[in-house]
Amino acid sequence: MAARPVVPLLLTVLLLLVGASTAAAQERYSYTVALSPTIGGSFSEGTDNEGVQASFTWRTQPRTAVGVRLGSIDLSGDQVGSLASPTFEYATIAGEYRFQELYYQSGVFFGLGLYRLGNGVESEEGPGLTVGVTGDFPINKRLSVVLELSGHYADIDAASMYASAHVGVAYQF
């Protein structure tokens, strides 16, 4: 991805980290990191491709969080526009609202993203939007299983609508 759009995204993340201290006194934890295998892809070419997503989430208020997600989906074997066997990569920042259920937390998120579709020779890049739902099922005090379904709209000519499903492990601190 281009270096210039990433710098404002990182500055925003750093500024929002300051707000996490207000939620720390009211929640069991302030930060969550997660790693999840992914299945997804473009709506036009099929959503049965494999990938990975890493995320970092911090609480800003009770039941409110901000999450940064970095992901990649390998579309090998697919022809997306003029790109043969591309990889769909993204970096998103989203606001989340969480609901405390009896045994788990559920949530919804909506945010902005930077997207790239490339195959090593040529690529398309553009901004976009993300929306999704998440579930966090505790294993113990610090570990949990995270389920997530997300959709992405990317301002990319080859294919603009993507979906992904993630099941992974999260660590809260």
Chimera marker file (.cmm) of the C-alpha trace (Angstrom):
<marker_set name="trace">
<marker id="1" x="0.000" y="0.000" z="0.000" r="1" g="1" b="0" radius="0.5"/>
<marker id="2" x="1.099" y="3.539" z="-0.543" r="1" g="1" b="0" radius="0.5"/>
<marker id="3" x="3.023" y="4.973" z="2.402" r="1" g="1" b="0" radius="0.5"/>
<marker id="4" x="1.220" y="8.315" z="2.494" r="1" g="1" b="0" radius="0.5"/>
<marker id="5" x="-2.316" y="7.030" z="3.353" r="1" g="1" b="0" radius="0.5"/>
<marker id="6" x="-0.883" y="4.719" z="6.039" r="1" g="1" b="0" radius="0.5"/>
<marker id="7" x="0.732" y="7.584" z="7.996" r="1" g="1" b="0" radius="0.5"/>
<marker id="8" x="-2.586" y="9.369" z="8.770" r="1" g="1" b="0" radius="0.5"/>
<marker id="9" x="-4.118" y="6.007" z="9.697" r="1" g="1" b="0" radius="0.5"/>
<marker id="10" x="-1.300" y="5.302" z="12.171" r="1" g="1" b="0" radius="0.5"/>
<marker id="11" x="-1.524" y="8.820" z="13.640" r="1" g="1" b="0" radius="0.5"/>
<marker id="12" x="-5.255" y="8.341" z="14.171" r="1" g="1" b="0" radius="0.5"/>
<marker id="13" x="-4.596" y="5.029" z="15.906" r="1" g="1" b="0" radius="0.5"/>
<marker id="14" x="-2.085" y="6.642" z="18.270" r="1" g="1" b="0" radius="0.5"/>
<marker id="15" x="-4.466" y="9.473" z="19.138" r="1" g="1" b="0" radius="0.5"/>
<marker id="16" x="-7.287" y="7.038" z="19.845" r="1" g="1" b="0" radius="0.5"/>
<marker id="17" x="-5.074" y="4.955" z="22.140" r="1" g="1" b="0" radius="0.5"/>
<marker id="18" x="-5.086" y="7.864" z="24.565" r="1" g="1" b="0" radius="0.5"/>
<marker id="19" x="-8.860" y="7.471" z="24.982" r="1" g="1" b="0" radius="0.5"/>
<marker id="20" x="-8.570" y="3.849" z="26.082" r="1" g="1" b="0" radius="0.5"/>
<marker id="21" x="-7.570" y="4.825" z="29.624" r="1" g="1" b="0" radius="0.5"/>
<marker id="22" x="-11.119" y="5.984" z="30.454" r="1" g="1" b="0" radius="0.5"/>
<marker id="23" x="-12.547" y="2.552" z="29.745" r="1" g="1" b="0" radius="0.5"/>
<marker id="24" x="-9.840" y="0.669" z="31.665" r="1" g="1" b="0" radius="0.5"/>
<marker id="25" x="-11.373" y="1.366" z="35.061" r="1" g="1" b="0" radius="0.5"/>
<marker id="26" x="-14.771" y="0.023" z="33.966" r="1" g="1" b="0" radius="0.5"/>
<marker id="27" x="-13.893" y="-3.003" z="31.846" r="1" g="1" b="0" radius="0.5"/>
<marker id="28" x="-12.089" y="-6.262" z="32.547" r="1" g="1" b="0" radius="0.5"/>
<marker id="29" x="-9.446" y="-5.393" z="29.920" r="1" g="1" b="0" radius="0.5"/>
<marker id="30" x="-8.554" y="-2.464" z="27.666" r="1" g="1" b="0" radius="0.5"/>
<marker id="31" x="-6.796" y="-4.080" z="24.676" r="1" g="1" b="0" radius="0.5"/>
<marker id="32" x="-7.311" y="-7.143" z="22.497" r="1" g="1" b="0" radius="0.5"/>
<marker id="33" x="-5.053" y="-8.670" z="19.850" r="1" g="1" b="0" radius="0.5"/>
<marker id="34" x="-6.330" y="-11.431" z="17.589" r="1" g="1" b="0" radius="0.5"/>
<marker id="35" x="-5.109" y="-13.614" z="14.762" r="1" g="1" b="0" radius="0.5"/>
<marker id="36" x="-7.608" y="-15.373" z="12.516" r="1" g="1" b="0" radius="0.5"/>
<marker id="37" x="-7.521" y="-17.585" z="9.445" r="1" g="1" b="0" radius="0.5"/>
<marker id="38" x="-9.898" y="-16.210" z="6.812" r="1" g="1" b="0" radius="0.5"/>
<marker id="39" x="-12.157" y="-17.444" z="4.076" r="1" g="1" b="0" radius="0.5"/>
<marker id="40" x="-13.473" y="-14.860" z="1.628" r="1" g="1" b="0" radius="0.5"/>
<marker id="41" x="-13.064" y="-13.063" z="-1.658" r="1" g="1" b="0" radius="0.5"/>
<marker id="42" x="-14.867" y="-10.898" z="-4.156" r="1" g="1" b="0" radius="0.5"/>
<marker id="43" x="-18.579" y="-11.295" z="-4.802" r="1" g="1" b="0" radius="0.5"/>
<marker id="44" x="-17.908" y="-11.393" z="-8.545" r="1" g="1" b="0" radius="0.5"/>
<marker id="45" x="-15.289" y="-14.186" z="-8.431" r="1" g="1" b="0" radius="0.5"/>
<marker id="46" x="-16.267" y="-16.234" z="-5.378" r="1" g="1" b="0" radius="0.5"/>
<marker id="47" x="-15.748" y="-16.120" z="-1.637" r="1" g="1" b="0" radius="0.5"/>
<marker id="48" x="-14.013" y="-19.465" z="-1.079" r="1" g="1" b="0" radius="0.5"/>
<marker id="49" x="-10.405" y="-18.213" z="-0.919" r="1" g="1" b="0" radius="0.5"/>
<marker id="50" x="-8.082" y="-18.474" z="2.084" r="1" g="1" b="0" radius="0.5"/>
<marker id="51" x="-6.298" y="-15.718" z="3.935" r="1" g="1" b="0" radius="0.5"/>
<marker id="52" x="-5.385" y="-14.300" z="7.329" r="1" g="1" b="0" radius="0.5"/>
<marker id="53" x="-6.365" y="-11.323" z="9.472" r="1" g="1" b="0" radius="0.5"/>
<marker id="54" x="-4.639" y="-9.702" z="12.455" r="1" g="1" b="0" radius="0.5"/>
<marker id="55" x="-6.463" y="-7.185" z="14.610" r="1" g="1" b="0" radius="0.5"/>
<marker id="56" x="-5.847" y="-4.822" z="17.506" r="1" g="1" b="0" radius="0.5"/>
<marker id="57" x="-8.807" y="-3.398" z="19.432" r="1" g="1" b="0" radius="0.5"/>
<marker id="58" x="-8.918" y="-1.004" z="22.353" r="1" g="1" b="0" radius="0.5"/>
<marker id="59" x="-11.792" y="0.088" z="24.571" r="1" g="1" b="0" radius="0.5"/>
<marker id="60" x="-12.665" y="3.784" z="24.482" r="1" g="1" b="0" radius="0.5"/>
<marker id="61" x="-15.822" y="3.711" z="26.638" r="1" g="1" b="0" radius="0.5"/>
<marker id="62" x="-17.877" y="0.927" z="28.191" r="1" g="1" b="0" radius="0.5"/>
<marker id="63" x="-19.227" y="-1.271" z="25.337" r="1" g="1" b="0" radius="0.5"/>
<marker id="64" x="-17.403" y="0.886" z="22.775" r="1" g="1" b="0" radius="0.5"/>
<marker id="65" x="-14.114" y="0.093" z="21.051" r="1" g="1" b="0" radius="0.5"/>
<marker id="66" x="-11.956" y="0.994" z="18.070" r="1" g="1" b="0" radius="0.5"/>
<marker id="67" x="-10.390" y="-1.773" z="16.017" r="1" g="1" b="0" radius="0.5"/>
<marker id="68" x="-7.599" y="-1.869" z="13.458" r="1" g="1" b="0" radius="0.5"/>
<marker id="69" x="-7.594" y="-4.871" z="11.142" r="1" g="1" b="0" radius="0.5"/>
<marker id="70" x="-4.888" y="-5.931" z="8.682" r="1" g="1" b="0" radius="0.5"/>
<marker id="71" x="-5.740" y="-8.740" z="6.315" r="1" g="1" b="0" radius="0.5"/>
<marker id="72" x="-4.903" y="-10.563" z="3.142" r="1" g="1" b="0" radius="0.5"/>
<marker id="73" x="-6.932" y="-12.949" z="0.994" r="1" g="1" b="0" radius="0.5"/>
<marker id="74" x="-5.166" y="-15.002" z="-1.691" r="1" g="1" b="0" radius="0.5"/>
<marker id="75" x="-7.296" y="-15.056" z="-4.842" r="1" g="1" b="0" radius="0.5"/>
<marker id="76" x="-4.936" y="-17.421" z="-6.712" r="1" g="1" b="0" radius="0.5"/>
<marker id="77" x="-6.583" y="-19.188" z="-9.594" r="1" g="1" b="0" radius="0.5"/>
<marker id="78" x="-9.047" y="-16.306" z="-10.081" r="1" g="1" b="0" radius="0.5"/>
<marker id="79" x="-8.983" y="-13.676" z="-12.801" r="1" g="1" b="0" radius="0.5"/>
<marker id="80" x="-10.145" y="-10.367" z="-11.282" r="1" g="1" b="0" radius="0.5"/>
<marker id="81" x="-10.379" y="-7.751" z="-14.006" r="1" g="1" b="0" radius="0.5"/>
<marker id="82" x="-7.018" y="-7.780" z="-15.765" r="1" g="1" b="0" radius="0.5"/>
<marker id="83" x="-5.232" y="-9.278" z="-12.736" r="1" g="1" b="0" radius="0.5"/>
<marker id="84" x="-4.467" y="-13.009" z="-12.732" r="1" g="1" b="0" radius="0.5"/>
<marker id="85" x="-4.191" y="-14.711" z="-9.326" r="1" g="1" b="0" radius="0.5"/>
<marker id="86" x="-4.171" y="-11.484" z="-7.276" r="1" g="1" b="0" radius="0.5"/>
<marker id="87" x="-4.063" y="-10.947" z="-3.529" r="1" g="1" b="0" radius="0.5"/>
<marker id="88" x="-6.612" y="-8.697" z="-1.828" r="1" g="1" b="0" radius="0.5"/>
<marker id="89" x="-5.006" y="-6.783" z="1.063" r="1" g="1" b="0" radius="0.5"/>
<marker id="90" x="-6.574" y="-4.329" z="3.476" r="1" g="1" b="0" radius="0.5"/>
<marker id="91" x="-5.982" y="-2.111" z="6.474" r="1" g="1" b="0" radius="0.5"/>
<marker id="92" x="-9.122" y="-0.839" z="8.219" r="1" g="1" b="0" radius="0.5"/>
<marker id="93" x="-10.015" y="1.211" z="11.272" r="1" g="1" b="0" radius="0.5"/>
<marker id="94" x="-13.540" y="0.827" z="12.620" r="1" g="1" b="0" radius="0.5"/>
<marker id="95" x="-15.681" y="1.885" z="15.541" r="1" g="1" b="0" radius="0.5"/>
<marker id="96" x="-17.290" y="-1.016" z="17.385" r="1" g="1" b="0" radius="0.5"/>
<marker id="97" x="-20.280" y="-1.280" z="19.662" r="1" g="1" b="0" radius="0.5"/>
<marker id="98" x="-20.369" y="-4.344" z="21.925" r="1" g="1" b="0" radius="0.5"/>
<marker id="99" x="-23.280" y="-6.128" z="23.598" r="1" g="1" b="0" radius="0.5"/>
<marker id="100" x="-22.730" y="-8.276" z="26.705" r="1" g="1" b="0" radius="0.5"/>
<marker id="101" x="-24.630" y="-11.522" z="26.260" r="1" g="1" b="0" radius="0.5"/>
<marker id="102" x="-24.923" y="-14.224" z="28.919" r="1" g="1" b="0" radius="0.5"/>
<marker id="103" x="-21.747" y="-16.166" z="27.956" r="1" g="1" b="0" radius="0.5"/>
<marker id="104" x="-20.112" y="-14.014" z="25.301" r="1" g="1" b="0" radius="0.5"/>
<marker id="105" x="-19.899" y="-10.547" z="23.743" r="1" g="1" b="0" radius="0.5"/>
<marker id="106" x="-21.351" y="-9.705" z="20.365" r="1" g="1" b="0" radius="0.5"/>
<marker id="107" x="-20.711" y="-6.555" z="18.400" r="1" g="1" b="0" radius="0.5"/>
<marker id="108" x="-21.106" y="-4.564" z="15.222" r="1" g="1" b="0" radius="0.5"/>
<marker id="109" x="-18.483" y="-2.387" z="13.533" r="1" g="1" b="0" radius="0.5"/>
<marker id="110" x="-18.284" y="0.167" z="10.742" r="1" g="1" b="0" radius="0.5"/>
<marker id="111" x="-15.205" y="1.940" z="9.445" r="1" g="1" b="0" radius="0.5"/>
<marker id="112" x="-12.818" y="3.114" z="6.763" r="1" g="1" b="0" radius="0.5"/>
<marker id="113" x="-10.138" y="1.179" z="4.938" r="1" g="1" b="0" radius="0.5"/>
<marker id="114" x="-7.273" y="1.209" z="2.494" r="1" g="1" b="0" radius="0.5"/>
<marker id="115" x="-7.369" y="-1.619" z="-0.048" r="1" g="1" b="0" radius="0.5"/>
<marker id="116" x="-5.011" y="-3.113" z="-2.620" r="1" g="1" b="0" radius="0.5"/>
<marker id="117" x="-5.580" y="-5.794" z="-5.222" r="1" g="1" b="0" radius="0.5"/>
<marker id="118" x="-2.342" y="-6.917" z="-6.826" r="1" g="1" b="0" radius="0.5"/>
<marker id="119" x="-0.419" y="-9.853" z="-8.229" r="1" g="1" b="0" radius="0.5"/>
<marker id="120" x="3.187" y="-8.676" z="-7.881" r="1" g="1" b="0" radius="0.5"/>
<marker id="121" x="3.318" y="-7.235" z="-11.390" r="1" g="1" b="0" radius="0.5"/>
<marker id="122" x="0.452" y="-4.769" z="-11.349" r="1" g="1" b="0" radius="0.5"/>
<marker id="123" x="-1.978" y="-3.585" z="-8.695" r="1" g="1" b="0" radius="0.5"/>
<marker id="124" x="-4.955" y="-1.360" z="-8.005" r="1" g="1" b="0" radius="0.5"/>
<marker id="125" x="-5.326" y="0.594" z="-4.778" r="1" g="1" b="0" radius="0.5"/>
<marker id="126" x="-8.130" y="2.616" z="-3.285" r="1" g="1" b="0" radius="0.5"/>
<marker id="127" x="-10.010" y="3.716" z="-0.191" r="1" g="1" b="0" radius="0.5"/>
<marker id="128" x="-13.181" y="2.037" z="0.985" r="1" g="1" b="0" radius="0.5"/>
<marker id="129" x="-15.602" y="1.080" z="3.743" r="1" g="1" b="0" radius="0.5"/>
<marker id="130" x="-15.988" y="-1.936" z="6.002" r="1" g="1" b="0" radius="0.5"/>
<marker id="131" x="-18.936" y="-3.211" z="8.026" r="1" g="1" b="0" radius="0.5"/>
<marker id="132" x="-19.329" y="-6.371" z="10.074" r="1" g="1" b="0" radius="0.5"/>
<marker id="133" x="-20.439" y="-8.344" z="13.087" r="1" g="1" b="0" radius="0.5"/>
<marker id="134" x="-18.276" y="-10.033" z="15.685" r="1" g="1" b="0" radius="0.5"/>
<marker id="135" x="-18.587" y="-12.482" z="18.561" r="1" g="1" b="0" radius="0.5"/>
<marker id="136" x="-16.096" y="-12.995" z="21.401" r="1" g="1" b="0" radius="0.5"/>
<marker id="137" x="-16.399" y="-16.291" z="23.331" r="1" g="1" b="0" radius="0.5"/>
<marker id="138" x="-14.157" y="-16.479" z="26.444" r="1" g="1" b="0" radius="0.5"/>
<marker id="139" x="-11.974" y="-19.512" z="27.100" r="1" g="1" b="0" radius="0.5"/>
<marker id="140" x="-10.428" y="-18.104" z="30.295" r="1" g="1" b="0" radius="0.5"/>
<marker id="141" x="-9.674" y="-14.674" z="31.786" r="1" g="1" b="0" radius="0.5"/>
<marker id="142" x="-7.334" y="-13.619" z="28.947" r="1" g="1" b="0" radius="0.5"/>
<marker id="143" x="-8.040" y="-15.887" z="25.943" r="1" g="1" b="0" radius="0.5"/>
<marker id="144" x="-11.125" y="-16.104" z="23.767" r="1" g="1" b="0" radius="0.5"/>
<marker id="145" x="-12.346" y="-17.419" z="20.436" r="1" g="1" b="0" radius="0.5"/>
<marker id="146" x="-13.343" y="-14.639" z="18.034" r="1" g="1" b="0" radius="0.5"/>
<marker id="147" x="-15.821" y="-15.069" z="15.168" r="1" g="1" b="0" radius="0.5"/>
<marker id="148" x="-16.258" y="-12.310" z="12.616" r="1" g="1" b="0" radius="0.5"/>
<marker id="149" x="-18.135" y="-11.678" z="9.373" r="1" g="1" b="0" radius="0.5"/>
<marker id="150" x="-17.192" y="-8.583" z="7.407" r="1" g="1" b="0" radius="0.5"/>
<marker id="151" x="-17.960" y="-6.890" z="4.144" r="1" g="1" b="0" radius="0.5"/>
<marker id="152" x="-15.721" y="-4.470" z="2.288" r="1" g="1" b="0" radius="0.5"/>
<marker id="153" x="-16.434" y="-1.902" z="-0.387" r="1" g="1" b="0" radius="0.5"/>
<marker id="154" x="-13.193" y="-0.864" z="-2.088" r="1" g="1" b="0" radius="0.5"/>
<marker id="155" x="-12.846" y="1.832" z="-4.734" r="1" g="1" b="0" radius="0.5"/>
<marker id="156" x="-11.068" y="-0.589" z="-7.078" r="1" g="1" b="0" radius="0.5"/>
<marker id="157" x="-12.121" y="-0.954" z="-10.721" r="1" g="1" b="0" radius="0.5"/>
<marker id="158" x="-11.501" y="-4.703" z="-11.049" r="1" g="1" b="0" radius="0.5"/>
<marker id="159" x="-13.889" y="-5.751" z="-8.240" r="1" g="1" b="0" radius="0.5"/>
<marker id="160" x="-15.259" y="-3.523" z="-5.504" r="1" g="1" b="0" radius="0.5"/>
<marker id="161" x="-17.282" y="-5.791" z="-3.165" r="1" g="1" b="0" radius="0.5"/>
<marker id="162" x="-15.589" y="-8.338" z="-0.903" r="1" g="1" b="0" radius="0.5"/>
<marker id="163" x="-16.690" y="-10.501" z="2.013" r="1" g="1" b="0" radius="0.5"/>
<marker id="164" x="-14.761" y="-12.483" z="4.602" r="1" g="1" b="0" radius="0.5"/>
<marker id="165" x="-15.335" y="-14.771" z="7.561" r="1" g="1" b="0" radius="0.5"/>
<marker id="166" x="-12.811" y="-15.183" z="10.372" r="1" g="1" b="0" radius="0.5"/>
<marker id="167" x="-12.440" y="-17.612" z="13.289" r="1" g="1" b="0" radius="0.5"/>
<marker id="168" x="-9.429" y="-17.025" z="15.506" r="1" g="1" b="0" radius="0.5"/>
<marker id="169" x="-7.914" y="-16.647" z="18.913" r="1" g="1" b="0" radius="0.5"/>
<marker id="170" x="-7.788" y="-13.384" z="20.859" r="1" g="1" b="0" radius="0.5"/>
<marker id="171" x="-5.721" y="-12.295" z="23.843" r="1" g="1" b="0" radius="0.5"/>
<marker id="172" x="-7.021" y="-9.522" z="26.150" r="1" g="1" b="0" radius="0.5"/>
<marker id="173" x="-4.828" y="-7.367" z="28.351" r="1" g="1" b="0" radius="0.5"/>
<link id1="1" id2="2" r="1" g="1" b="0" radius="0.2"/>
<link id1="2" id2="3" r="1" g="1" b="0" radius="0.2"/>
<link id1="3" id2="4" r="1" g="1" b="0" radius="0.2"/>
<link id1="4" id2="5" r="1" g="1" b="0" radius="0.2"/>
<link id1="5" id2="6" r="1" g="1" b="0" radius="0.2"/>
<link id1="6" id2="7" r="1" g="1" b="0" radius="0.2"/>
<link id1="7" id2="8" r="1" g="1" b="0" radius="0.2"/>
<link id1="8" id2="9" r="1" g="1" b="0" radius="0.2"/>
<link id1="9" id2="10" r="1" g="1" b="0" radius="0.2"/>
<link id1="10" id2="11" r="1" g="1" b="0" radius="0.2"/>
<link id1="11" id2="12" r="1" g="1" b="0" radius="0.2"/>
<link id1="12" id2="13" r="1" g="1" b="0" radius="0.2"/>
<link id1="13" id2="14" r="1" g="1" b="0" radius="0.2"/>
<link id1="14" id2="15" r="1" g="1" b="0" radius="0.2"/>
<link id1="15" id2="16" r="1" g="1" b="0" radius="0.2"/>
<link id1="16" id2="17" r="1" g="1" b="0" radius="0.2"/>
<link id1="17" id2="18" r="1" g="1" b="0" radius="0.2"/>
<link id1="18" id2="19" r="1" g="1" b="0" radius="0.2"/>
<link id1="19" id2="20" r="1" g="1" b="0" radius="0.2"/>
<link id1="20" id2="21" r="1" g="1" b="0" radius="0.2"/>
<link id1="21" id2="22" r="1" g="1" b="0" radius="0.2"/>
<link id1="22" id2="23" r="1" g="1" b="0" radius="0.2"/>
<link id1="23" id2="24" r="1" g="1" b="0" radius="0.2"/>
<link id1="24" id2="25" r="1" g="1" b="0" radius="0.2"/>
<link id1="25" id2="26" r="1" g="1" b="0" radius="0.2"/>
<link id1="26" id2="27" r="1" g="1" b="0" radius="0.2"/>
<link id1="27" id2="28" r="1" g="1" b="0" radius="0.2"/>
<link id1="28" id2="29" r="1" g="1" b="0" radius="0.2"/>
<link id1="29" id2="30" r="1" g="1" b="0" radius="0.2"/>
<link id1="30" id2="31" r="1" g="1" b="0" radius="0.2"/>
<link id1="31" id2="32" r="1" g="1" b="0" radius="0.2"/>
<link id1="32" id2="33" r="1" g="1" b="0" radius="0.2"/>
<link id1="33" id2="34" r="1" g="1" b="0" radius="0.2"/>
<link id1="34" id2="35" r="1" g="1" b="0" radius="0.2"/>
<link id1="35" id2="36" r="1" g="1" b="0" radius="0.2"/>
<link id1="36" id2="37" r="1" g="1" b="0" radius="0.2"/>
<link id1="37" id2="38" r="1" g="1" b="0" radius="0.2"/>
<link id1="38" id2="39" r="1" g="1" b="0" radius="0.2"/>
<link id1="39" id2="40" r="1" g="1" b="0" radius="0.2"/>
<link id1="40" id2="41" r="1" g="1" b="0" radius="0.2"/>
<link id1="41" id2="42" r="1" g="1" b="0" radius="0.2"/>
<link id1="42" id2="43" r="1" g="1" b="0" radius="0.2"/>
<link id1="43" id2="44" r="1" g="1" b="0" radius="0.2"/>
<link id1="44" id2="45" r="1" g="1" b="0" radius="0.2"/>
<link id1="45" id2="46" r="1" g="1" b="0" radius="0.2"/>
<link id1="46" id2="47" r="1" g="1" b="0" radius="0.2"/>
<link id1="47" id2="48" r="1" g="1" b="0" radius="0.2"/>
<link id1="48" id2="49" r="1" g="1" b="0" radius="0.2"/>
<link id1="49" id2="50" r="1" g="1" b="0" radius="0.2"/>
<link id1="50" id2="51" r="1" g="1" b="0" radius="0.2"/>
<link id1="51" id2="52" r="1" g="1" b="0" radius="0.2"/>
<link id1="52" id2="53" r="1" g="1" b="0" radius="0.2"/>
<link id1="53" id2="54" r="1" g="1" b="0" radius="0.2"/>
<link id1="54" id2="55" r="1" g="1" b="0" radius="0.2"/>
<link id1="55" id2="56" r="1" g="1" b="0" radius="0.2"/>
<link id1="56" id2="57" r="1" g="1" b="0" radius="0.2"/>
<link id1="57" id2="58" r="1" g="1" b="0" radius="0.2"/>
<link id1="58" id2="59" r="1" g="1" b="0" radius="0.2"/>
<link id1="59" id2="60" r="1" g="1" b="0" radius="0.2"/>
<link id1="60" id2="61" r="1" g="1" b="0" radius="0.2"/>
<link id1="61" id2="62" r="1" g="1" b="0" radius="0.2"/>
<link id1="62" id2="63" r="1" g="1" b="0" radius="0.2"/>
<link id1="63" id2="64" r="1" g="1" b="0" radius="0.2"/>
<link id1="64" id2="65" r="1" g="1" b="0" radius="0.2"/>
<link id1="65" id2="66" r="1" g="1" b="0" radius="0.2"/>
<link id1="66" id2="67" r="1" g="1" b="0" radius="0.2"/>
<link id1="67" id2="68" r="1" g="1" b="0" radius="0.2"/>
<link id1="68" id2="69" r="1" g="1" b="0" radius="0.2"/>
<link id1="69" id2="70" r="1" g="1" b="0" radius="0.2"/>
<link id1="70" id2="71" r="1" g="1" b="0" radius="0.2"/>
<link id1="71" id2="72" r="1" g="1" b="0" radius="0.2"/>
<link id1="72" id2="73" r="1" g="1" b="0" radius="0.2"/>
<link id1="73" id2="74" r="1" g="1" b="0" radius="0.2"/>
<link id1="74" id2="75" r="1" g="1" b="0" radius="0.2"/>
<link id1="75" id2="76" r="1" g="1" b="0" radius="0.2"/>
<link id1="76" id2="77" r="1" g="1" b="0" radius="0.2"/>
<link id1="77" id2="78" r="1" g="1" b="0" radius="0.2"/>
<link id1="78" id2="79" r="1" g="1" b="0" radius="0.2"/>
<link id1="79" id2="80" r="1" g="1" b="0" radius="0.2"/>
<link id1="80" id2="81" r="1" g="1" b="0" radius="0.2"/>
<link id1="81" id2="82" r="1" g="1" b="0" radius="0.2"/>
<link id1="82" id2="83" r="1" g="1" b="0" radius="0.2"/>
<link id1="83" id2="84" r="1" g="1" b="0" radius="0.2"/>
<link id1="84" id2="85" r="1" g="1" b="0" radius="0.2"/>
<link id1="85" id2="86" r="1" g="1" b="0" radius="0.2"/>
<link id1="86" id2="87" r="1" g="1" b="0" radius="0.2"/>
<link id1="87" id2="88" r="1" g="1" b="0" radius="0.2"/>
<link id1="88" id2="89" r="1" g="1" b="0" radius="0.2"/>
<link id1="89" id2="90" r="1" g="1" b="0" radius="0.2"/>
<link id1="90" id2="91" r="1" g="1" b="0" radius="0.2"/>
<link id1="91" id2="92" r="1" g="1" b="0" radius="0.2"/>
<link id1="92" id2="93" r="1" g="1" b="0" radius="0.2"/>
<link id1="93" id2="94" r="1" g="1" b="0" radius="0.2"/>
<link id1="94" id2="95" r="1" g="1" b="0" radius="0.2"/>
<link id1="95" id2="96" r="1" g="1" b="0" radius="0.2"/>
<link id1="96" id2="97" r="1" g="1" b="0" radius="0.2"/>
<link id1="97" id2="98" r="1" g="1" b="0" radius="0.2"/>
<link id1="98" id2="99" r="1" g="1" b="0" radius="0.2"/>
<link id1="99" id2="100" r="1" g="1" b="0" radius="0.2"/>
<link id1="100" id2="101" r="1" g="1" b="0" radius="0.2"/>
<link id1="101" id2="102" r="1" g="1" b="0" radius="0.2"/>
<link id1="102" id2="103" r="1" g="1" b="0" radius="0.2"/>
<link id1="103" id2="104" r="1" g="1" b="0" radius="0.2"/>
<link id1="104" id2="105" r="1" g="1" b="0" radius="0.2"/>
<link id1="105" id2="106" r="1" g="1" b="0" radius="0.2"/>
<link id1="106" id2="107" r="1" g="1" b="0" radius="0.2"/>
<link id1="107" id2="108" r="1" g="1" b="0" radius="0.2"/>
<link id1="108" id2="109" r="1" g="1" b="0" radius="0.2"/>
<link id1="109" id2="110" r="1" g="1" b="0" radius="0.2"/>
<link id1="110" id2="111" r="1" g="1" b="0" radius="0.2"/>
<link id1="111" id2="112" r="1" g="1" b="0" radius="0.2"/>
<link id1="112" id2="113" r="1" g="1" b="0" radius="0.2"/>
<link id1="113" id2="114" r="1" g="1" b="0" radius="0.2"/>
<link id1="114" id2="115" r="1" g="1" b="0" radius="0.2"/>
<link id1="115" id2="116" r="1" g="1" b="0" radius="0.2"/>
<link id1="116" id2="117" r="1" g="1" b="0" radius="0.2"/>
<link id1="117" id2="118" r="1" g="1" b="0" radius="0.2"/>
<link id1="118" id2="119" r="1" g="1" b="0" radius="0.2"/>
<link id1="119" id2="120" r="1" g="1" b="0" radius="0.2"/>
<link id1="120" id2="121" r="1" g="1" b="0" radius="0.2"/>
<link id1="121" id2="122" r="1" g="1" b="0" radius="0.2"/>
<link id1="122" id2="123" r="1" g="1" b="0" radius="0.2"/>
<link id1="123" id2="124" r="1" g="1" b="0" radius="0.2"/>
<link id1="124" id2="125" r="1" g="1" b="0" radius="0.2"/>
<link id1="125" id2="126" r="1" g="1" b="0" radius="0.2"/>
<link id1="126" id2="127" r="1" g="1" b="0" radius="0.2"/>
<link id1="127" id2="128" r="1" g="1" b="0" radius="0.2"/>
<link id1="128" id2="129" r="1" g="1" b="0" radius="0.2"/>
<link id1="129" id2="130" r="1" g="1" b="0" radius="0.2"/>
<link id1="130" id2="131" r="1" g="1" b="0" radius="0.2"/>
<link id1="131" id2="132" r="1" g="1" b="0" radius="0.2"/>
<link id1="132" id2="133" r="1" g="1" b="0" radius="0.2"/>
<link id1="133" id2="134" r="1" g="1" b="0" radius="0.2"/>
<link id1="134" id2="135" r="1" g="1" b="0" radius="0.2"/>
<link id1="135" id2="136" r="1" g="1" b="0" radius="0.2"/>
<link id1="136" id2="137" r="1" g="1" b="0" radius="0.2"/>
<link id1="137" id2="138" r="1" g="1" b="0" radius="0.2"/>
<link id1="138" id2="139" r="1" g="1" b="0" radius="0.2"/>
<link id1="139" id2="140" r="1" g="1" b="0" radius="0.2"/>
<link id1="140" id2="141" r="1" g="1" b="0" radius="0.2"/>
<link id1="141" id2="142" r="1" g="1" b="0" radius="0.2"/>
<link id1="142" id2="143" r="1" g="1" b="0" radius="0.2"/>
<link id1="143" id2="144" r="1" g="1" b="0" radius="0.2"/>
<link id1="144" id2="145" r="1" g="1" b="0" radius="0.2"/>
<link id1="145" id2="146" r="1" g="1" b="0" radius="0.2"/>
<link id1="146" id2="147" r="1" g="1" b="0" radius="0.2"/>
<link id1="147" id2="148" r="1" g="1" b="0" radius="0.2"/>
<link id1="148" id2="149" r="1" g="1" b="0" radius="0.2"/>
<link id1="149" id2="150" r="1" g="1" b="0" radius="0.2"/>
<link id1="150" id2="151" r="1" g="1" b="0" radius="0.2"/>
<link id1="151" id2="152" r="1" g="1" b="0" radius="0.2"/>
<link id1="152" id2="153" r="1" g="1" b="0" radius="0.2"/>
<link id1="153" id2="154" r="1" g="1" b="0" radius="0.2"/>
<link id1="154" id2="155" r="1" g="1" b="0" radius="0.2"/>
<link id1="155" id2="156" r="1" g="1" b="0" radius="0.2"/>
<link id1="156" id2="157" r="1" g="1" b="0" radius="0.2"/>
<link id1="157" id2="158" r="1" g="1" b="0" radius="0.2"/>
<link id1="158" id2="159" r="1" g="1" b="0" radius="0.2"/>
<link id1="159" id2="160" r="1" g="1" b="0" radius="0.2"/>
<link id1="160" id2="161" r="1" g="1" b="0" radius="0.2"/>
<link id1="161" id2="162" r="1" g="1" b="0" radius="0.2"/>
<link id1="162" id2="163" r="1" g="1" b="0" radius="0.2"/>
<link id1="163" id2="164" r="1" g="1" b="0" radius="0.2"/>
<link id1="164" id2="165" r="1" g="1" b="0" radius="0.2"/>
<link id1="165" id2="166" r="1" g="1" b="0" radius="0.2"/>
<link id1="166" id2="167" r="1" g="1" b="0" radius="0.2"/>
<link id1="167" id2="168" r="1" g="1" b="0" radius="0.2"/>
<link id1="168" id2="169" r="1" g="1" b="0" radius="0.2"/>
<link id1="169" id2="170" r="1" g="1" b="0" radius="0.2"/>
<link id1="170" id2="171" r="1" g="1" b="0" radius="0.2"/>
<link id1="171" id2="172" r="1" g="1" b="0" radius="0.2"/>
<link id1="172" id2="173" r="1" g="1" b="0" radius="0.2"/>
</marker_set>
